[in-house]
């Protein structure tokens, strides 16, 4: 006597929801197209609650204007629209694929040498900026920017990347074509990672076509922010400058 197997669609919805909670949000959305049973399980709060950080409700509680009706809606909202926290000095959002916590620090929360000296730095507003103020570099002979973050705010067991997010002016970033800078990332007082980089986004193109600037040390204008975001393998869509 041959006993027939049980099809996936015949499994209890709660069982399917429990299995879905162990995969990624993107895979859950794909499997919701399998059948109405899978779709119903993929919409359940039990699934999406597993993808949300444990302290997510505490963060969201400060935003009474949010109209969220389900855990899935909350996840999608936080992965698409950053929330300003810490009196507008930081932004918080979730990585859309894996649900890891991402933060961006405003220029006001950074330590910038001579940042309050109008001769070297200006504080301006940009309509496309996430924060109310950004720092514009006018001219400086010593560029030093430092940022700190409590690692307890980050997602556990996650490899993070630290990025300096800036926008070059139309005139370019003169002075950075051949002048490298040292970047350091560490925990506590120790610098666990040091690297030499170039802040000029057009440097490779200039070297390829032998474009020589008029002056090496000239005025450089760019707007500064800092970001902490998870580093995912095989991710070729990152457009920020590291």
PLY file of the C-alpha trace (Angstrom):
ply
format ascii 1.0
element vertex 242
property float x
property float y
property float z
element edge 241
property int vertex1
property int vertex2
end_header
0.00 0.00 0.00
1.46 3.33 -1.10
0.89 6.30 1.19
0.51 9.59 -0.62
2.64 12.54 0.51
1.22 15.76 1.89
1.43 18.73 -0.49
2.80 22.06 0.70
-0.57 23.72 0.18
-2.11 21.21 2.60
0.15 22.26 5.46
-1.38 24.43 8.21
-0.89 28.16 7.63
0.88 28.51 10.97
3.41 25.86 9.95
4.11 27.65 6.66
4.47 30.98 8.47
6.98 29.46 10.87
9.09 28.18 7.96
8.93 31.53 6.16
10.27 33.34 9.22
13.63 31.57 8.75
14.28 32.95 5.26
14.84 36.49 3.99
12.09 39.07 3.43
12.74 39.03 -0.31
12.25 35.25 -0.43
9.04 35.57 1.58
7.63 37.99 -1.00
8.54 35.61 -3.81
6.95 32.60 -2.12
3.76 34.57 -1.50
3.06 34.08 -5.22
2.94 30.28 -4.89
-0.64 30.03 -3.66
-3.29 31.75 -1.59
-2.19 29.75 1.45
1.39 30.94 1.08
0.18 34.49 0.46
-1.85 34.50 3.65
1.06 33.08 5.66
3.48 35.60 4.12
1.26 38.48 5.24
1.10 37.38 8.88
2.63 39.46 11.66
4.33 36.34 13.02
6.58 36.23 9.95
7.49 39.90 9.70
7.97 40.33 13.43
11.01 38.04 13.11
12.54 40.44 10.58
12.09 43.56 12.71
14.77 44.51 15.30
13.83 43.82 18.91
13.97 47.54 19.77
12.04 48.62 16.70
8.85 49.34 18.65
10.78 51.66 20.98
12.18 53.64 18.06
8.85 53.86 16.25
6.98 54.88 19.42
8.47 58.38 19.12
6.65 58.87 15.80
2.96 59.03 16.65
2.06 60.28 13.16
2.94 56.94 11.55
-0.10 55.01 10.38
1.05 51.39 10.23
-1.46 48.52 10.24
0.76 45.44 10.07
4.30 44.27 10.75
4.89 43.90 7.03
3.79 47.49 6.42
6.15 48.64 9.17
9.06 46.71 7.66
8.45 48.10 4.18
8.07 51.63 5.52
11.33 51.50 7.49
13.21 50.03 4.54
12.07 52.82 2.22
11.82 55.95 4.39
14.54 56.81 6.94
13.38 58.15 10.31
15.20 61.10 11.85
16.19 60.33 15.45
18.37 61.90 18.16
16.90 65.39 17.62
17.43 65.11 13.89
21.14 64.32 14.13
20.83 60.71 12.98
18.61 58.74 10.63
17.47 55.14 11.06
16.21 52.67 8.50
16.27 48.96 7.70
18.16 47.23 4.93
15.46 46.19 2.51
16.88 42.74 1.73
18.01 41.49 5.14
16.32 43.81 7.65
19.56 44.92 9.31
19.69 48.34 10.97
21.31 51.19 9.03
22.22 54.60 10.42
23.38 57.86 8.92
25.02 60.54 11.04
24.47 64.18 10.18
27.40 66.54 9.77
26.38 68.22 13.04
27.01 64.98 14.92
30.54 64.65 13.52
33.76 66.13 14.90
35.15 68.36 12.13
38.38 70.23 12.72
37.70 73.98 12.24
34.08 73.10 11.52
32.84 76.26 13.25
35.31 78.55 11.44
33.51 80.23 8.49
36.82 80.70 6.70
37.10 76.93 6.28
33.58 75.52 6.58
30.07 76.78 5.89
26.82 75.35 7.23
24.11 75.37 4.60
20.80 73.71 3.75
20.18 71.62 0.66
16.68 70.66 -0.51
17.82 67.14 -1.43
19.65 66.54 1.87
18.27 64.24 4.53
19.21 66.59 7.36
18.44 70.27 7.94
22.11 71.29 7.72
25.15 70.05 5.85
28.78 71.13 6.12
30.33 72.70 3.04
34.12 72.67 2.83
35.40 76.02 1.55
39.18 75.72 1.84
41.34 73.95 4.39
44.92 72.78 4.76
44.08 70.06 7.30
41.07 67.82 6.76
40.06 65.77 9.81
36.60 64.30 10.39
35.72 61.91 13.21
32.54 60.01 14.04
31.49 57.80 16.94
28.65 55.34 17.33
27.46 53.04 20.09
27.85 49.53 18.69
24.88 48.43 20.80
22.66 50.30 18.35
23.75 48.07 15.46
22.39 44.69 14.43
24.29 41.83 16.12
26.45 39.36 14.17
26.48 41.69 11.18
29.44 42.95 9.16
29.09 46.73 8.79
30.72 49.26 6.51
31.41 52.91 7.36
30.99 55.42 4.55
31.76 59.11 4.13
28.89 60.46 2.05
29.64 63.68 0.22
28.52 65.63 -2.81
31.17 67.34 -4.94
30.33 70.78 -6.27
30.07 71.49 -9.97
33.58 72.94 -9.84
34.91 69.57 -8.68
37.05 68.64 -5.68
40.32 70.34 -6.52
43.12 69.37 -4.17
42.07 65.74 -3.82
43.14 64.43 -7.23
46.63 63.44 -6.08
46.35 64.04 -2.33
45.35 60.83 -0.56
43.74 60.69 2.87
43.97 58.10 5.62
40.74 56.55 6.87
40.51 54.51 10.07
37.77 52.36 11.58
38.08 50.87 15.04
36.39 49.80 18.25
37.15 51.81 21.36
40.52 53.53 21.24
42.12 51.13 18.78
42.12 51.58 15.00
41.53 48.06 13.71
41.47 49.04 10.05
43.49 51.72 8.26
43.41 52.48 4.58
44.60 55.18 2.21
41.96 56.42 -0.23
41.31 59.28 -2.65
38.21 61.45 -2.19
38.13 62.60 -5.79
35.41 60.53 -7.56
36.78 61.51 -10.99
40.38 60.49 -10.25
40.30 57.24 -12.25
38.87 59.02 -15.28
41.55 61.71 -15.09
44.32 59.15 -14.85
42.89 57.18 -17.75
42.78 60.22 -20.02
45.81 62.01 -18.58
43.79 65.02 -17.42
46.06 67.25 -15.33
44.41 69.84 -13.02
45.55 73.45 -13.06
46.54 73.40 -9.42
46.86 70.51 -7.02
45.98 72.50 -3.92
42.98 74.59 -4.73
39.62 75.18 -3.18
37.56 72.05 -2.56
33.85 72.15 -1.87
31.79 69.19 -0.88
29.01 68.45 1.57
29.65 65.89 4.29
27.64 63.19 6.08
28.56 59.78 7.47
26.77 56.46 7.19
26.90 53.05 8.82
25.34 50.31 6.75
25.61 46.51 6.57
28.03 45.12 4.00
26.46 42.38 1.90
28.33 40.02 -0.41
27.92 40.38 -4.18
26.47 43.86 -3.82
27.46 45.92 -6.82
24.83 48.64 -6.43
26.59 50.78 -3.83
26.96 54.32 -5.13
28.42 55.96 -1.99
32.04 56.93 -1.71
33.89 54.97 0.95
0 1
1 2
2 3
3 4
4 5
5 6
6 7
7 8
8 9
9 10
10 11
11 12
12 13
13 14
14 15
15 16
16 17
17 18
18 19
19 20
20 21
21 22
22 23
23 24
24 25
25 26
26 27
27 28
28 29
29 30
30 31
31 32
32 33
33 34
34 35
35 36
36 37
37 38
38 39
39 40
40 41
41 42
42 43
43 44
44 45
45 46
46 47
47 48
48 49
49 50
50 51
51 52
52 53
53 54
54 55
55 56
56 57
57 58
58 59
59 60
60 61
61 62
62 63
63 64
64 65
65 66
66 67
67 68
68 69
69 70
70 71
71 72
72 73
73 74
74 75
75 76
76 77
77 78
78 79
79 80
80 81
81 82
82 83
83 84
84 85
85 86
86 87
87 88
88 89
89 90
90 91
91 92
92 93
93 94
94 95
95 96
96 97
97 98
98 99
99 100
100 101
101 102
102 103
103 104
104 105
105 106
106 107
107 108
108 109
109 110
110 111
111 112
112 113
113 114
114 115
115 116
116 117
117 118
118 119
119 120
120 121
121 122
122 123
123 124
124 125
125 126
126 127
127 128
128 129
129 130
130 131
131 132
132 133
133 134
134 135
135 136
136 137
137 138
138 139
139 140
140 141
141 142
142 143
143 144
144 145
145 146
146 147
147 148
148 149
149 150
150 151
151 152
152 153
153 154
154 155
155 156
156 157
157 158
158 159
159 160
160 161
161 162
162 163
163 164
164 165
165 166
166 167
167 168
168 169
169 170
170 171
171 172
172 173
173 174
174 175
175 176
176 177
177 178
178 179
179 180
180 181
181 182
182 183
183 184
184 185
185 186
186 187
187 188
188 189
189 190
190 191
191 192
192 193
193 194
194 195
195 196
196 197
197 198
198 199
199 200
200 201
201 202
202 203
203 204
204 205
205 206
206 207
207 208
208 209
209 210
210 211
211 212
212 213
213 214
214 215
215 216
216 217
217 218
218 219
219 220
220 221
221 222
222 223
223 224
224 225
225 226
226 227
227 228
228 229
229 230
230 231
231 232
232 233
233 234
234 235
235 236
236 237
237 238
238 239
239 240
240 241
